Amino acid sequence: MLVAILGTGSVACTIALRLLGAGHEVVLGARNPATATDRDWVRELGGKVEVVSLSAAASAGEVVVNATPGSTTVEMLIDLDAAALTGKVLIDTANAVVFGESGPLLMYPNGSLAERIQQAVPRAKVVKTLNTMNTAVQADPTGMAGPTSAFVSGDDPEARSLVTSLLHDMGWPPDSVIDLGGIASARGPEHYFMLFFGLARALGTRRFNIAVVR
Amino acid sequence: MLVAILGTGSVACTIALRLLGAGHEVVLGARNPATATDRDWVRELGGKVEVVSLSAAASAGEVVVNATPGSTTVEMLIDLDAAALTGKVLIDTANAVVFGESGPLLMYPNGSLAERIQQAVPRAKVVKTLNTMNTAVQADPTGMAGPTSAFVSGDDPEARSLVTSLLHDMGWPPDSVIDLGGIASARGPEHYFMLFFGLARALGTRRFNIAVVR
């Protein structure tokens, strides 16, 4: 499958590496493709991935991943040619957070970025996932002391299944992915960012994840 | 230790049972003590706990636990005699949530009930804990398939230590309690309510908890 990843930062390139490792093709989309190829994370991809404009990437991808900063994602998507995303699964991995004096603040409290994205590009099938853990965990989903969890939220059940399948390709074991349901359920993983932030500070590392245990 | 628990619902009575089991004394505080003794949860305590007014309980307790609904906790505490709480550890277990058409809404988004309580009763030492799991888990912290986590937040380190010690008494194993730091860190566990709610719906049970895995 040809996956377009919007963004050239650590999340974009970590996901790219996992997808390449599973045999998928990847294209990266950047605001400035010419300068993005010089970024450290893109260099680590070893020239195996082309960097094109955001619009060109979105048009090329069979599936599109948002790995741009959540604080500017909605504006970025509105600027894209809407036709590029029509009918496609759009995977949103971002946290829409600004940092205030007292710590992080959610941009969409009691709502979610994922819902805003679904409203902005109604003809795409938005699925939220992978926003609840750092790239250290995305790069090595089974590298912790025990199994941990990932979540998917989206209004289209087939889109959630496709994303779950891609997560398995990226190393998430069969029982690790929890289907939370419709796109409004993305409020859960997005609000969890506040606990993620507090845990990262308390533990002194971002290499951790939560497991849902029954 | 004599622990006053404000509230007579499932959380109040579950915590009462665990504390009694560890050898502590408990008194319950109710708006209407006369009618509260007839409530199912209070009956299950088998007459081992006296039910008095909220003010009388707060005055009597060496440690005070808030197990009243989070949506009205601040007003309830302001109505108490402030002297009753002066210098005491006040454990807050509540979630300040209202239910809208689209699901639960946090009353203090990008803030926390715990911080509001600390502002309302500045001479108490507020510690947030136990708001991240259902009473089924509070009643049996080691009854799941594997170890899970509890959190403490509060500005006074000694108060956090005392609450951690009470959690151990209530059955939480040594490594299960994560100290998140100051009272503003309660934003994490309080925002987690949105994910708790979504997980409960997706899993079809409230008998689950999260484990932080490194």
Chai-1 contact restraints between the chains, C-beta under 6 A:
chainA,res_idxA,chainB,res_idxB,connection_type,confidence,min_distance_angstrom,max_distance_angstrom,comment,restraint_id
A,S102,B,A184,contact,1.0,0.0,6.0,A-B,restraint_1
A,L105,B,N110,contact,1.0,0.0,6.0,A-B,restraint_2
A,L106,B,N110,contact,1.0,0.0,6.0,A-B,restraint_3
A,P109,B,P109,contact,1.0,0.0,6.0,A-B,restraint_4
A,P109,B,N110,contact,1.0,0.0,6.0,A-B,restraint_5
A,N110,B,L105,contact,1.0,0.0,6.0,A-B,restraint_6
A,N110,B,L106,contact,1.0,0.0,6.0,A-B,restraint_7
A,N110,B,P109,contact,1.0,0.0,6.0,A-B,restraint_8
A,M144,B,V213,contact,1.0,0.0,6.0,A-B,restraint_9
A,M144,B,R214,contact,1.0,0.0,6.0,A-B,restraint_10
A,A145,B,V213,contact,1.0,0.0,6.0,A-B,restraint_11
A,A145,B,R214,contact,1.0,0.0,6.0,A-B,restraint_12
A,G146,B,V213,contact,1.0,0.0,6.0,A-B,restraint_13
A,T148,B,V213,contact,1.0,0.0,6.0,A-B,restraint_14
A,L180,B,G198,contact,1.0,0.0,6.0,A-B,restraint_15
A,L180,B,A202,contact,1.0,0.0,6.0,A-B,restraint_16
A,A184,B,S102,contact,1.0,0.0,6.0,A-B,restraint_17
A,S185,B,G198,contact,1.0,0.0,6.0,A-B,restraint_18
A,R187,B,M194,contact,1.0,0.0,6.0,A-B,restraint_19
A,G188,B,M194,contact,1.0,0.0,6.0,A-B,restraint_20
A,G188,B,L195,contact,1.0,0.0,6.0,A-B,restraint_21
A,G188,B,G198,contact,1.0,0.0,6.0,A-B,restraint_22
A,H191,B,H191,contact,1.0,0.0,6.0,A-B,restraint_23
A,H191,B,M194,contact,1.0,0.0,6.0,A-B,restraint_24
A,Y192,B,Y192,contact,1.0,0.0,6.0,A-B,restraint_25
A,Y192,B,L195,contact,1.0,0.0,6.0,A-B,restraint_26
A,M194,B,R187,contact,1.0,0.0,6.0,A-B,restraint_27
A,M194,B,G188,contact,1.0,0.0,6.0,A-B,restraint_28
A,M194,B,H191,contact,1.0,0.0,6.0,A-B,restraint_29
A,L195,B,G188,contact,1.0,0.0,6.0,A-B,restraint_30
A,L195,B,Y192,contact,1.0,0.0,6.0,A-B,restraint_31
A,G198,B,L180,contact,1.0,0.0,6.0,A-B,restraint_32
A,G198,B,S185,contact,1.0,0.0,6.0,A-B,restraint_33
A,G198,B,G188,contact,1.0,0.0,6.0,A-B,restraint_34
A,A202,B,L180,contact,1.0,0.0,6.0,A-B,restraint_35
A,F208,B,V212,contact,1.0,0.0,6.0,A-B,restraint_36
A,F208,B,R214,contact,1.0,0.0,6.0,A-B,restraint_37
A,N209,B,V213,contact,1.0,0.0,6.0,A-B,restraint_38
A,I210,B,I210,contact,1.0,0.0,6.0,A-B,restraint_39
A,I210,B,V212,contact,1.0,0.0,6.0,A-B,restraint_40
A,A211,B,A211,contact,1.0,0.0,6.0,A-B,restraint_41
A,A211,B,V213,contact,1.0,0.0,6.0,A-B,restraint_42
A,V212,B,F208,contact,1.0,0.0,6.0,A-B,restraint_43
A,V212,B,I210,contact,1.0,0.0,6.0,A-B,restraint_44
A,V213,B,M144,contact,1.0,0.0,6.0,A-B,restraint_45
A,V213,B,A145,contact,1.0,0.0,6.0,A-B,restraint_46
A,V213,B,G146,contact,1.0,0.0,6.0,A-B,restraint_47
A,V213,B,T148,contact,1.0,0.0,6.0,A-B,restraint_48
A,V213,B,N209,contact,1.0,0.0,6.0,A-B,restraint_49
A,V213,B,A211,contact,1.0,0.0,6.0,A-B,restraint_50
A,R214,B,M144,contact,1.0,0.0,6.0,A-B,restraint_51
A,R214,B,A145,contact,1.0,0.0,6.0,A-B,restraint_52
A,R214,B,F208,contact,1.0,0.0,6.0,A-B,restraint_53
